[in-house]
Amino acid sequence: MKKKLSRLDWIQTGFRALTQQGPSTLKAEPLAKSLKVSKGSFYWHFKDIEDFKSAMIQHWQRAATADIIIQIEAGTSNPKQKLHHLAHASTKLPDTRYGGSASESAIRDWARYEPSIANAVSEVDLKRLVFTASLFESCGQKKTQASQSARLLYSALIGLKTLQKQGLPDPKNDLVYLLEALLKPRVAPSVPDSAPPDAPIRR
């Protein structure tokens, strides 16, 4: 007797299809075919394909951002340790049931074609940046510097994950190295008291 498919089973199948074949495969019939079931099971859980896509992206928003923030906040009160926990959590490979290491890149590619997905990705990016900047501020950085540190760390994470798809080893060590560099006190560049005189014009 076949196990009755849950809403989560369909969502996981959607992420695998998105990662392996792209957003064009997010349709009831090909998804049902991949699971060897009828489309009736799909429509038991979702009103239509848009409802399914919304459920997918909401699941990603919660699992890849909100739940991680809750976990980090509960783990320690030390902001530097929180940043290290964040670096480890954000470089942890997603479960293969959700498409594995390429899943977030696939979501970002999906956002290029659908405005609602692009809006959801923008919300996640902003939430992650605000949270990360708040941790840098708690480590003693001023607001402007903390925002810059957050942007640099997050941009590096996205880039490293993209390279990981092409065979780069675990990006965790590189991200932690950058984090340590960003936490070091920054020395302002020295500015001369007066500008040097213009060089003489050779005739």
N, C-alpha and C positions, 0 to 999 in steps of 0.2 A: 504493500500500500504506500503510495507516494505521500510524502510529507506535504501538508498544506502550506503554501507559500505565504509568508508574512509581508507586511508593508516594507520592512527592512530588507527582506530578500530582494524585492524589486528594486529598491534604492541602490543596493550594492551591485546588482546586475547593471543598472544604469551607469554607475561609475566605471565599471569594467568596460562596458561598451563605449563610453565616452573616451576613455583612455586609449583603448585599442583601435577604435575605428572612427572616432570623431562624433560631433553633435548630430550629424545627419542620421545616425542609427538610433537616436532616442525616439523611437516610435513603438507603439504597442505590439505590432505584429512581429518585427524582428526580435524584440526583447523576449516575447513569449516563445518564439521559435528557439531562441538560444537556451531557454529553460525547459523546452519540450513540454509546454503546457498550452492551453488555449488562452485567447485574449480575455476570456471571462474573468480569470483570476486577476488580471491587471485592473479591469474596470470595477472589480469588487473593492479594491483599495483606493483607486484614484478616479476622480470625476472625468478627467480627460488628460491628454498629454501635457497640457500646460500646468495642470495641478500636480502631475508627476514631476515635472521639471522644478516647480516651486518647492516641492518636498525635498528633492535632491539638494538644491542649493541651500535651503534652510538647515538641512542636516549637516552640510559642510560648514556653514557658518558657526553652528553650535559646536561640532566636534573638533574643528580645526582652529577655533579661536576662543569662543566663550568658555568652553570646558577647560581649555589649557590655562586661561587666565585665572579661573577659579582654583585650579590645582596649584598654580604657582603662588597665588596669594595665601593659600592655606598652608603651604609647605614651610615657610620661614618668614621672619620679620626683617631679615637682613636684605637690603635692596641689591647689594652686589651679588649675593647668593641667588636672589631671584633672577637676576640677569643671566647668571650661569645656567640656572635651571631652564630658563627660556631658550637659551642657545641649544641646550641638549634636547628639549622637547620639540623645538621647531625643526631640528634636523633628523628627528626620528622618522624612519621610513613608514609611510602609511601602510595599513594592512592590505595584503594582496586582494582581499575581498572587495576593496574599494579601488583597485587599479594599481596599487603599489606606488613606486617612486615618481611616476609620471602623472599622477592624478591631478596635482595642483596646477601643473603646467597645462594640462588638458582643459581645466576649468578656465584658466586665463585665456586660452585660445577660443574656447566657447564664448567668452564674453565679447569677442570681436564681432560676433554675428547676432547676438541678441541683447538689446538694451537692458532688459530686466536682469540679465545675468551680469552685465557690465556694472549696473548699479549695485548689485549685491557684492561684487568683488571690490568695488570702491569703498563700500561700507566696511568690509573686512579690513582692507588696507588701512583705512583711517583709524579703526578701533585698535589695530595692532600697533600703529605708530604712536597713538596717544598713550597707550599703556606702556610701551617701551620708553617713550620720552619721560613719563612720570617716574620710572625706575631710575633713569639717569639723573633726573632732578633730585631724587631721594639720595643719590650718591654724592650730591653736592654741586652738580653742574647747574649753571644758570639756565633759564628757560630756553633761550636761543640756542645755546650749545647743546642742551639736552635734546632739543628737536632735531638738530643736525646729526647728533650721534645716533639717534633712533633711525633717521633716514639712511644713514650710511650702513648701519648694521642690517636693516631690512633689505636694502638694495643688494647688499652682498649675499644675503640669504637667498633671494630670488635668483640672482645670477649663478650662485653655486648649485642650486637645485637644477637649473637649466643645464649646466655642465654635467651634473651627475647623470642626466639622461643619456649623455654621450660617453659615459664610462668613467667619469671622474670618481675617485674614491669618496668615501664618507666625508661630507663637507664640515662635519662637526669641529674638527681640529682647527681648520682655517677660520671658522666663525668665532671660536673661542679666542684664537690669537688676535683677531680684529677687535673683539670685545675688550680684551685686556689693554690693547693700544688706545682704545677710545676712553677707557677709564683713567688713564694716566693724565696727570696735570698737563695742560697745554701751555707752552711758552709762547707768548705773543711775539711776533716778528719785530726785531728792532728797527726803529725808524730814525734816520739821522736827524739831528737838530735842524739842519738847513740843507737844502738841496745843493748838490755840487755845482760849481760854476759850469756854464756851457763850455764845451771843448772849443778851442780856437779853430776858426775856419781856415783850412789850408787853401792857399791860392796857387 
